[in-house]
């Protein structure tokens, strides 16, 4: 979204501030940003451990930025850039580490840092941008006093999901030993994604004699989810294929040729894979909790993520679905509402309001 925002506001100058460096896997993206004439990348050399320690104990200037601007934007997490910076906009994606800490991959200290940062954002930010109405309401349930300064800007999906480029599926099918029919899941395998319950429900249906499509899982397992990987190896080796993260067009091709997404998460602030699957016209089975009913727009099949039986029933409904051109078109049209350009246009209006102190 930020590349679109920088392009949209071509008369503004943007400085992107990093602590020491940015991750290697984002190198190409940030290099492309630095090539834009109104964008500069700046590295502030300060000790990450010290700043995290200050955030841990609730110090309000743990993340002080050493330059003056008209607006200060914290993307991704509710970081505050010093209490002397009066016009700040912060993002809140979700409150999973607060709401369901038992399913969170964030350690206790990360959880406390987030809580302290959020308290400061509530106090000092002029606007708080949430990526769904669910997240906005979730935040307002904890801090009802901030409702008037919260806004919703729906997350967008990458532009490549909307183009006509694909890789050769037959080659991928051979390389990865894929079946003709398979369901798909992709992302970081963490506890809140609820893959263990999904796989247990799937296994139960197999044992009852149901003929089900295979499952393709794409992504890396968090350390506490290795048990899920072992379960696949020991119990479902003939039914579940696991691949590490793939390049974007490989992923898109594998989604396009799947028969649908399975996404029974315990908690999502948005749920990008739902919209990504819809962009390819694919059906989605999703949880009936948190943001997912909102993001699916009534076009998916829902389940109770805490009930294996409910997940089983949703899987059976997915099997019964037939290719319907009208439903495929509805999914694609719904996905087209969630673009970086539209998000940038909404966010640009928020910036104008903050500059004008409205």
Backbone torsions as a table, in degrees:
resi	resn	phi	psi	omega
1	UNK	NA	-34.4	-174.2
2	UNK	-68.5	-31.9	176.1
3	UNK	-62.8	-43.2	177.5
4	UNK	-64.4	-38.7	179.1
5	UNK	-64.2	-43.6	179.9
6	UNK	-64.1	-40.8	177.3
7	UNK	-66.6	-41.9	-178.5
8	UNK	-62.9	-41.5	-178.3
9	UNK	-99.0	62.7	-173.3
10	UNK	-68.0	-17.2	178.3
11	UNK	-88.7	-4.1	177.3
12	UNK	-100.5	153.2	173.4
13	UNK	-103.6	135.6	-179.3
14	UNK	-115.7	134.9	170.7
15	UNK	-116.1	122.5	177.2
16	UNK	-99.0	118.4	-173.2
17	UNK	-101.4	129.2	178.0
18	UNK	-125.6	148.8	170.9
19	UNK	-83.7	107.2	175.1
20	UNK	68.0	-57.5	-177.3
21	UNK	-163.5	171.1	173.3
22	UNK	-111.2	161.3	-176.0
23	UNK	-61.0	147.3	-178.9
24	UNK	-59.5	-37.0	-176.6
25	UNK	-69.4	-12.5	176.2
26	UNK	-103.6	8.7	-175.3
27	UNK	-58.1	-47.6	-177.9
28	UNK	-63.9	-39.6	-179.0
29	UNK	-63.8	-49.0	-177.7
30	UNK	-72.2	-27.1	173.1
31	UNK	-63.8	-39.5	178.9
32	UNK	-67.6	-33.2	176.4
33	UNK	-67.0	-41.5	-178.1
34	UNK	-66.2	-18.8	177.7
35	UNK	-79.4	-14.8	176.7
36	UNK	-71.0	137.6	-172.4
37	UNK	-64.7	-21.5	-177.3
38	UNK	-109.3	23.3	-178.4
39	UNK	-130.9	133.1	178.6
40	UNK	-130.2	134.8	176.6
41	UNK	-98.5	128.0	-176.7
42	UNK	-123.7	136.5	176.6
43	UNK	-109.3	119.0	176.6
44	UNK	-95.7	118.6	-173.3
45	UNK	-85.6	91.7	172.4
46	UNK	-141.6	159.5	-169.9
47	UNK	-74.8	119.2	-178.4
48	UNK	-63.0	-39.3	-178.4
49	UNK	-63.2	-39.6	-179.5
50	UNK	-67.8	-44.1	-179.8
51	UNK	-64.4	-38.7	177.4
52	UNK	-65.7	-37.5	178.0
53	UNK	-65.1	-40.9	178.0
54	UNK	-63.6	-40.8	177.8
55	UNK	-65.5	-36.3	-178.4
56	UNK	-62.6	-37.5	-178.7
57	UNK	-91.8	1.0	174.8
58	UNK	88.6	18.3	178.3
59	UNK	-68.1	129.0	-169.0
60	UNK	-78.3	-14.2	178.5
61	UNK	-115.6	41.1	-177.2
62	UNK	-69.4	-19.3	-170.6
63	UNK	-129.3	43.6	-171.9
64	UNK	-68.1	129.0	179.3
65	UNK	-96.3	133.5	-171.0
66	UNK	-99.0	43.9	170.2
67	UNK	-153.0	161.5	-176.5
68	UNK	-102.3	133.2	177.6
69	UNK	-139.9	174.8	179.5
70	UNK	-82.5	-34.7	179.6
71	UNK	-141.6	144.1	179.2
72	UNK	-120.3	123.8	-174.9
73	UNK	-118.2	126.9	174.7
74	UNK	-108.3	114.4	-173.7
75	UNK	-99.2	131.2	172.4
76	UNK	97.4	-46.6	179.1
77	UNK	-133.5	156.1	-176.4
78	UNK	-79.7	57.2	177.1
79	UNK	-74.7	142.5	175.9
80	UNK	-108.3	134.3	-171.8
81	UNK	-101.8	41.1	178.9
82	UNK	99.1	136.4	-174.6
83	UNK	-72.4	-10.6	177.6
84	UNK	-83.4	-10.4	178.4
85	UNK	-89.2	104.5	-166.4
86	UNK	-81.9	-28.9	-175.5
87	UNK	-107.3	85.9	-176.7
88	UNK	-116.3	140.6	174.1
89	UNK	-120.5	128.4	179.1
90	UNK	-123.7	151.5	176.9
91	UNK	-97.5	144.0	167.8
92	UNK	-129.6	112.3	-179.0
93	UNK	-82.7	-47.8	178.8
94	UNK	-163.0	166.0	-179.6
95	UNK	-116.2	33.4	-173.7
96	UNK	-61.2	-38.2	-177.7
97	UNK	-69.4	-19.9	176.7
98	UNK	-92.0	-45.7	-173.7
99	UNK	-75.1	-42.6	-178.7
100	UNK	-131.7	66.4	-178.0
101	UNK	-60.3	-24.7	179.7
102	UNK	-67.9	-21.1	179.2
103	UNK	-107.8	4.6	-175.9
104	UNK	-89.0	144.9	175.1
105	UNK	-88.2	-3.1	179.2
106	UNK	-78.5	131.0	178.6
107	UNK	-72.0	168.9	-174.6
108	UNK	-57.2	-39.3	-177.6
109	UNK	-71.4	-36.5	175.8
110	UNK	-64.8	-37.3	177.7
111	UNK	-63.5	-43.1	-179.8
112	UNK	-68.2	-39.1	176.0
113	UNK	-59.9	-44.6	179.1
114	UNK	-61.2	-45.0	-179.8
115	UNK	-60.1	-45.4	-178.8
116	UNK	-67.0	-40.4	178.2
117	UNK	-63.6	-39.5	180.0
118	UNK	-65.3	-40.8	177.4
119	UNK	-59.3	-41.4	178.9
120	UNK	-68.2	-38.9	178.2
121	UNK	-61.9	-43.4	178.5
122	UNK	-60.0	-36.7	-176.2
123	UNK	-81.2	-41.6	-167.6
124	UNK	-108.7	-22.5	-178.3
125	UNK	-73.6	142.6	175.3
126	UNK	-78.6	-33.3	177.6
127	UNK	-137.6	142.2	173.2
128	UNK	-119.0	121.4	-177.1
129	UNK	-102.0	123.1	178.8
130	UNK	-108.0	151.0	-174.1
131	UNK	-91.4	2.7	174.8
132	UNK	-161.3	161.0	174.7
133	UNK	-65.0	-32.8	176.7
134	UNK	-58.9	-48.5	-179.2
135	UNK	-63.7	-39.5	178.0
136	UNK	-60.1	-47.6	-179.8
137	UNK	-66.5	-36.4	178.2
138	UNK	-62.1	-44.2	178.0
139	UNK	-65.4	-43.7	-177.8
140	UNK	-68.5	-23.6	174.4
141	UNK	-67.0	-30.2	178.3
142	UNK	-87.4	-41.9	-177.9
143	UNK	-125.2	76.3	-176.8
144	UNK	-61.4	-20.8	-178.4
145	UNK	-70.3	-13.3	-175.5
146	UNK	-99.2	5.2	-173.8
147	UNK	-54.7	-42.3	-175.7
148	UNK	-67.6	-22.5	179.8
149	UNK	-105.9	14.5	173.8
150	UNK	-99.7	143.8	177.3
151	UNK	-132.8	156.0	175.5
152	UNK	-109.9	124.6	169.4
153	UNK	-125.5	107.4	-177.7
154	UNK	-60.9	140.6	175.2
155	UNK	-61.6	151.3	175.2
156	UNK	-113.2	164.2	175.4
157	UNK	-105.4	159.3	-176.1
158	UNK	-59.8	148.2	-177.4
159	UNK	-60.9	-28.8	-175.8
160	UNK	-63.1	-22.5	178.5
161	UNK	-65.3	-19.7	-175.7
162	UNK	-103.7	-1.5	179.6
163	UNK	-91.3	-179.0	-175.0
164	UNK	-102.6	14.9	-177.3
165	UNK	-90.5	133.8	176.1
166	UNK	-142.8	159.9	171.9
167	UNK	-89.7	170.5	-179.7
168	UNK	-74.6	112.0	-175.1
169	UNK	-67.9	-36.2	-178.4
170	UNK	-61.1	-36.8	176.9
171	UNK	-66.6	-44.5	178.6
172	UNK	-63.0	-40.6	-179.0
173	UNK	-59.8	-42.6	178.9
174	UNK	-70.0	-46.8	-176.9
175	UNK	-59.9	-35.4	-175.0
176	UNK	-107.5	8.0	177.3
177	UNK	53.4	48.8	-176.8
178	UNK	-87.7	149.2	174.5
179	UNK	-81.0	168.2	179.0
180	UNK	-67.0	-33.8	-178.5
181	UNK	-121.9	125.9	178.5
182	UNK	-153.4	145.4	167.5
183	UNK	-86.7	161.3	-175.8
184	UNK	-134.3	149.8	171.2
185	UNK	-141.6	141.1	176.2
186	UNK	-146.0	153.2	-179.3
187	UNK	140.0	-168.9	174.9
188	UNK	-85.4	124.3	-176.4
189	UNK	-80.3	97.0	177.1
190	UNK	-119.5	171.0	-174.3
191	UNK	-60.9	-38.6	-175.8
192	UNK	-71.6	-10.3	176.4
193	UNK	-77.3	-16.7	169.3
194	UNK	66.1	32.5	-179.6
195	UNK	-67.5	-32.5	-178.4
196	UNK	-60.8	-46.4	179.1
197	UNK	-64.1	-40.0	177.9
198	UNK	-58.8	-47.4	-176.5
199	UNK	-69.8	-33.9	176.8
200	UNK	-68.5	-39.1	175.9
201	UNK	-64.0	-41.9	179.0
202	UNK	-62.6	-46.0	179.6
203	UNK	-61.3	-40.8	-179.8
204	UNK	-61.7	-40.2	179.1
205	UNK	-67.7	-37.7	177.0
206	UNK	-61.3	-44.3	-178.6
207	UNK	-66.3	-24.6	178.2
208	UNK	-83.6	1.6	175.9
209	UNK	94.4	7.8	178.7
210	UNK	-74.7	137.0	174.7
211	UNK	-91.1	108.7	-175.0
212	UNK	-113.8	152.7	170.5
213	UNK	-62.5	156.3	172.3
214	UNK	-68.9	170.1	176.3
215	UNK	-118.8	132.3	174.6
216	UNK	-108.8	120.4	178.5
217	UNK	-109.8	126.8	179.8
218	UNK	-120.7	119.6	179.3
219	UNK	146.9	175.2	-177.9
220	UNK	-104.4	146.6	-177.4
221	UNK	-89.6	130.9	171.3
222	UNK	-64.9	153.8	-177.8
223	UNK	-52.5	-37.5	-178.1
224	UNK	-81.2	2.6	178.9
225	UNK	-112.3	10.9	175.8
226	UNK	-60.8	-27.8	176.6
227	UNK	-59.8	-33.6	177.7
228	UNK	-69.0	-41.3	177.9
229	UNK	-62.1	-40.8	178.3
230	UNK	-67.9	-35.9	177.5
231	UNK	-62.0	-42.3	177.2
232	UNK	-61.9	-46.2	-178.0
233	UNK	-62.8	-40.4	-173.4
234	UNK	-89.0	-29.1	-171.9
235	UNK	-116.3	-27.1	-170.9
236	UNK	-130.8	27.5	-174.3
237	UNK	-58.1	-30.9	-178.7
238	UNK	-87.2	-4.5	-173.5
239	UNK	-120.6	-22.5	-174.1
240	UNK	-123.1	128.9	175.5
241	UNK	-110.0	131.7	177.0
242	UNK	-113.7	131.0	175.4
243	UNK	-124.6	148.0	172.4
244	UNK	-69.9	176.5	177.7
245	UNK	-54.1	139.9	-177.8
246	UNK	-113.2	163.4	174.6
247	UNK	-67.3	164.0	-166.4
248	UNK	-62.9	-39.1	-176.9
249	UNK	-79.5	-26.2	171.0
250	UNK	-65.5	-46.9	178.3
251	UNK	-58.9	-48.6	-178.2
252	UNK	-59.4	-41.3	179.6
253	UNK	-65.4	-40.3	179.3
254	UNK	-68.5	-34.9	175.8
255	UNK	-68.0	-45.8	-178.5
256	UNK	-57.2	-36.3	-175.9
257	UNK	-96.0	3.6	174.3
258	UNK	-80.0	174.2	174.0
259	UNK	-107.1	12.6	174.1
260	UNK	146.0	161.9	179.8
261	UNK	-98.7	138.3	171.4
262	UNK	-108.8	121.6	-171.6
263	UNK	-145.5	69.0	-174.3
264	UNK	-92.3	49.4	-174.9
265	UNK	-63.6	150.3	171.9
266	UNK	-71.4	-35.1	-172.7
267	UNK	-153.2	129.8	174.1
268	UNK	-141.5	133.9	172.3
269	UNK	-78.0	-25.7	176.9
270	UNK	-144.1	-73.0	-179.3
271	UNK	101.7	64.5	-176.9
272	UNK	-53.5	-41.8	-178.1
273	UNK	-56.3	-28.1	178.7
274	UNK	-61.9	-49.1	-179.6
275	UNK	-70.1	-37.0	178.5
276	UNK	-62.4	-42.0	177.0
277	UNK	-65.8	-42.0	178.3
278	UNK	-61.8	-33.8	179.9
279	UNK	-61.2	-24.3	177.4
280	UNK	-98.7	8.9	178.1
281	UNK	77.0	13.4	-172.9
282	UNK	-88.4	144.2	174.9
283	UNK	-70.3	157.5	-176.9
284	UNK	-135.1	132.6	167.8
285	UNK	-102.0	124.6	-174.4
286	UNK	-138.8	165.4	176.9
287	UNK	-68.5	154.8	177.8
288	UNK	-93.6	14.1	-175.1
289	UNK	-119.2	168.9	179.2
290	UNK	52.1	-133.7	-172.0
291	UNK	-83.2	-12.0	-166.6
292	UNK	-64.4	-40.8	175.1
293	UNK	-59.9	-38.1	178.7
294	UNK	-64.4	-47.5	-175.6
295	UNK	-72.1	-31.7	179.4
296	UNK	-76.9	-18.6	173.7
297	UNK	62.1	28.3	178.9
298	UNK	77.9	9.7	-176.0
299	UNK	-100.3	-3.1	-177.7
300	UNK	-107.3	-179.7	173.3
301	UNK	-106.5	121.9	-172.3
302	UNK	-100.8	158.5	178.0
303	UNK	-147.7	161.4	172.4
304	UNK	-85.3	112.7	-175.0
305	UNK	-66.7	-16.1	-179.4
306	UNK	-91.9	1.6	-178.5
307	UNK	-123.0	115.1	177.4
308	UNK	-62.2	-37.5	179.3
309	UNK	-62.6	-41.6	178.7
310	UNK	-64.0	-40.5	177.0
311	UNK	-63.9	-40.8	176.5
312	UNK	-57.9	-47.3	-178.8
313	UNK	-62.7	-38.8	178.8
314	UNK	-66.7	-38.1	177.2
315	UNK	-63.4	-41.2	178.4
316	UNK	-64.4	-37.5	176.1
317	UNK	-65.5	-36.3	177.8
318	UNK	-63.6	-37.7	178.8
319	UNK	-63.4	-36.9	-175.2
320	UNK	-75.3	-15.1	-178.4
321	UNK	-64.1	137.6	174.4
322	UNK	-109.4	152.8	176.2
323	UNK	-61.5	119.7	-178.8
324	UNK	-127.3	114.2	-174.9
325	UNK	-60.2	-34.3	179.3
326	UNK	-67.1	-42.8	178.8
327	UNK	-67.8	-38.5	177.2
328	UNK	-60.1	-44.8	179.3
329	UNK	-63.2	-40.9	178.5
330	UNK	-60.4	-42.8	179.8
331	UNK	-62.8	-45.1	-179.1
332	UNK	-65.0	-40.2	178.7
333	UNK	-65.2	-39.5	177.6
334	UNK	-63.7	-43.5	-179.5
335	UNK	-62.6	-32.3	-177.2
336	UNK	-66.5	-12.3	177.1
337	UNK	-77.3	-15.6	-171.7
338	UNK	-111.2	77.4	-179.2
339	UNK	-118.4	158.2	176.5
340	UNK	-62.2	-36.5	-178.7
341	UNK	-62.6	-46.1	179.5
342	UNK	-65.3	-39.4	177.3
343	UNK	-63.7	-41.5	-179.7
344	UNK	-64.5	-39.3	179.1
345	UNK	-63.8	-42.4	177.5
346	UNK	-64.6	-44.4	-177.1
347	UNK	-67.3	-34.7	178.8
348	UNK	-60.7	-38.8	177.8
349	UNK	-65.3	-35.3	177.5
350	UNK	-65.9	-41.6	177.1
351	UNK	-58.9	-45.6	179.6
352	UNK	-59.2	-39.9	179.2
353	UNK	-66.6	-38.9	178.9
354	UNK	-67.2	-42.3	177.9
355	UNK	-59.5	-39.6	179.6
356	UNK	-85.0	1.6	-178.2
357	UNK	59.3	42.4	177.4
358	UNK	-110.0	NA	NA
